Amino acid sequence: MTLSDLKRGSVELISWSPNRVEVSATINETTEVVINTNYAKEWKVNGEPAREVSDRVGASLSPGTYHLLFTYRAPGFIAGLVITLAAILTACHFLLVKRK
């Protein structure tokens, strides 16, 4: 995780996991905060689409203090979850009907 120019502020990593990065930033001049992970359009920063900065995930920030939450949800996750739950419910239904 870096700033495009270190004179423009400071950034502190609070927590990291493959799908979630939490950062605290104090920005002196407009700059970009970039995390060293490959960009994909599903990345969000505080619920808004992240920016692509040199094929990495980033956010443009004006002067101020920020708490940034970068999150990623794989495409198709919700659809896959719904299909899995439907399959489990269907299997349970057939098991209960067969027992009667």
Contact map, one row per residue, 1 for C-alpha under 8 A:
1110000000101000000000000000000011110000000000000000000000000000000000000000000000000000000000000000
1111010000100000000000000000000011100000000000000000000000000000000000000000000000000000000000000000
1111110111100000000000000000001111000000000000000000000000000000000000000000000000000000000000000000
0111110000000000000000000000001111000000000000000000000000000000000000000000000000000000000000000000
0011111110000000000000000000001000000000000000000000000000000000000000000000000000000000000000000000
0111111111000000000000000000000000000000000000000000000000000000000000000000000000000000000000000000
0000111110000000000000000001000000000000000000000000000000000000000000000000000000000000000000000000
0010111111000000000000000011111000000000000000000000000000000000000000000000000000000000000000000000
0010111111100000000000001111100000000000000000000000000000000000000000000000000000000000000000000000
0010010111110000000000001110000000000000000000000000000000000000000000000000000000000000000000000000
1110000011111000000000111100000010000000000000000000000000000000000000000000000000000000000000000000
0000000001111100000000111000000000000000000000000000000000000000000000000000000000000000000000000000
1000000000111111000011110000000000000000000000000000000000000000000000000000000000000000000000000000
0000000000011111000011110000000000000000000000000000000000000000000000000000000000000000000000000000
0000000000001111100111100000000000000000000000000000000000000000000000000000000000000000000000000000
0000000000001111110111000000000000000000000000000000000000000000000000000000000000000000000000000000
0000000000000011111110000000000000000000000000000000000000000000000000000000000000000000000000000000
0000000000000001111110000000000000000000000000000000000000000000000000000000000000000000000000000000
0000000000000000111110000000000000000000000000000000000000000000000001111000000000000000000000000000
0000000000000011111111000000000000000000000000000000000000000000000011110000000000000000000000000000
0000000000001111111111100000000000000000000000000000000000000000000011100000000000000000000000000000
0000000000001111000111110000000000000000000000000000000000000000001111000000000000000000000000000000
0000000000111110000011111000000000000000000000000000000000000000001110000000000000000000000000000000
0000000000111100000001111100000000000000000000000000000000000000111100000000000000000000000000000000
0000000011110000000000111110000000000000000000000000000000000000111100000000000000000000000000000000
0000000011100000000000011111000000000000000000000000000000000011110000000000000000000000000000000000
0000000111000000000000001111111000000000000000000000000000001111100000000000000000000000000000000000
0000001110000000000000000111110000000000000000000000000000000111000000000000000000000000000000000000
0000000110000000000000000011111000000000000000000000000000000110000000000000000000000000000000000000
0000000100000000000000000011111100000000000000000000000000011110000000000000000000000000000000000000
0011100100000000000000000010111110000000000000000000000000011100000000000000000000000000000000000000
0011000000000000000000000000011111000000000000000000000001111000000000000000000000000000000000000000
1111000000100000000000000000001111100000000000000000000001111000000000000000000000000000000000000000
1111000000000000000000000000000111110000000000000000100111100000000000000000000000000000000000000000
1100000000000000000000000000000011111000000000000000000111000000000000000000000000000000000000000000
1000000000000000000000000000000001111100000000000000000110000000000000000000000000000000000000000000
0000000000000000000000000000000000111110000000000000000110000000000000000000000000000000000000000000
0000000000000000000000000000000000011111000000000000001110000000000000000000000000000000000000000000
0000000000000000000000000000000000001111101000000001001110000000000000000000000000000000000000000000
0000000000000000000000000000000000000111111000000000000010000000000000000000000000000000000000000000
0000000000000000000000000000000000000011111000001100000000000000000000000000000000000000000000000000
0000000000000000000000000000000000000001111100001000000000000000000000011110000000000000000000000000
0000000000000000000000000000000000000011111110001100000010000000000001111000000000000000000000000000
0000000000000000000000000000000000000000011111111100000000000000000011110000000000000000000000000000
0000000000000000000000000000000000000000001111111100000000100000000111100000000000000000000000000000
0000000000000000000000000000000000000000000111110000000000000000000111100000000000000000000000000000
0000000000000000000000000000000000000000000111111000000000000000000000100000000000000000000000000000
0000000000000000000000000000000000000000000111111100000000000000000000000000000000000000000000000000
0000000000000000000000000000000000000000111110111110000000000000000000000000000000000000000000000000
0000000000000000000000000000000000000000101110011111000011100000000001000000000000000000000000000000
0000000000000000000000000000000000000000000000001111100011110000000000000000000000000000000000000000
0000000000000000000000000000000000000010000000000111111111000000000000000000000000000000000000000000
0000000000000000000000000000000001000000000000000011111111000000000000000000000000000000000000000000
0000000000000000000000000000000000000000000000000001111100000000000000000000000000000000000000000000
0000000000000000000000000000000000000110000000000001111110000000000000000000000000000000000000000000
0000000000000000000000000000000001111110000000000001111111000000000000000000000000000000000000000000
0000000000000000000000000000000001111111001000000111101111100000000000000000000000000000000000000000
0000000000000000000000000000000111100000000000000111100111110000000000000000000000000000000000000000
0000000000000000000000000000000111000000000010000110000011111000000000000000000000000000000000000000
0000000000000000000000000000011110000000000000000010000001111100000000000000000000000000000000000000
0000000000000000000000000010011110000000000000000000000000111110000000000000000000000000000000000000
0000000000000000000000000011111000000000000000000000000000011111000000000000000000000000000000000000
0000000000000000000000000111110000000000000000000000000000001111100000000000000000000000000000000000
0000000000000000000000000111000000000000000000000000000000000111110000000000000000000000000000000000
0000000000000000000000011110000000000000000000000000000000000011111000000000000000000000000000000000
0000000000000000000000011100000000000000000000000000000000000001111100000000000000000000000000000000
0000000000000000000001111000000000000000000000000000000000000000111110000000000000000000000000000000
0000000000000000000001111000000000000000000011000000000000000000011111000000000000000000000000000000
0000000000000000000111100000000000000000000111000000000000000000001111100000000000000000000000000000
0000000000000000001111000000000000000000001111000100000000000000000111110000000000000000000000000000
0000000000000000001110000000000000000000001111100000000000000000000011111000000000000000000000000000
0000000000000000001100000000000000000000011100000000000000000000000001111100000000000000000000000000
0000000000000000001000000000000000000000011000000000000000000000000000111110100000000000000000000000
0000000000000000000000000000000000000000010000000000000000000000000000011111100000000000000000000000
0000000000000000000000000000000000000000010000000000000000000000000000001111100000000000000000000000
0000000000000000000000000000000000000000000000000000000000000000000000000111111100000000000000000000
0000000000000000000000000000000000000000000000000000000000000000000000001111111110000000000000000000
0000000000000000000000000000000000000000000000000000000000000000000000000001111111000000000000000000
0000000000000000000000000000000000000000000000000000000000000000000000000001111111100000000000000000
0000000000000000000000000000000000000000000000000000000000000000000000000001111111110000000000000000
0000000000000000000000000000000000000000000000000000000000000000000000000000111111111000000000000000
0000000000000000000000000000000000000000000000000000000000000000000000000000011111111100000000000000
0000000000000000000000000000000000000000000000000000000000000000000000000000001111111110000000000000
0000000000000000000000000000000000000000000000000000000000000000000000000000000111111111000000000000
0000000000000000000000000000000000000000000000000000000000000000000000000000000011111111100000000000
0000000000000000000000000000000000000000000000000000000000000000000000000000000001111111110000000000
0000000000000000000000000000000000000000000000000000000000000000000000000000000000111111111000000000
0000000000000000000000000000000000000000000000000000000000000000000000000000000000011111111100000000
0000000000000000000000000000000000000000000000000000000000000000000000000000000000001111111110000000
0000000000000000000000000000000000000000000000000000000000000000000000000000000000000111111111000000
0000000000000000000000000000000000000000000000000000000000000000000000000000000000000011111111100000
0000000000000000000000000000000000000000000000000000000000000000000000000000000000000001111111110000
0000000000000000000000000000000000000000000000000000000000000000000000000000000000000000111111111000
0000000000000000000000000000000000000000000000000000000000000000000000000000000000000000011111111100
0000000000000000000000000000000000000000000000000000000000000000000000000000000000000000001111111110
0000000000000000000000000000000000000000000000000000000000000000000000000000000000000000000111111111
0000000000000000000000000000000000000000000000000000000000000000000000000000000000000000000011111111
0000000000000000000000000000000000000000000000000000000000000000000000000000000000000000000001111111
0000000000000000000000000000000000000000000000000000000000000000000000000000000000000000000000111111
0000000000000000000000000000000000000000000000000000000000000000000000000000000000000000000000011111
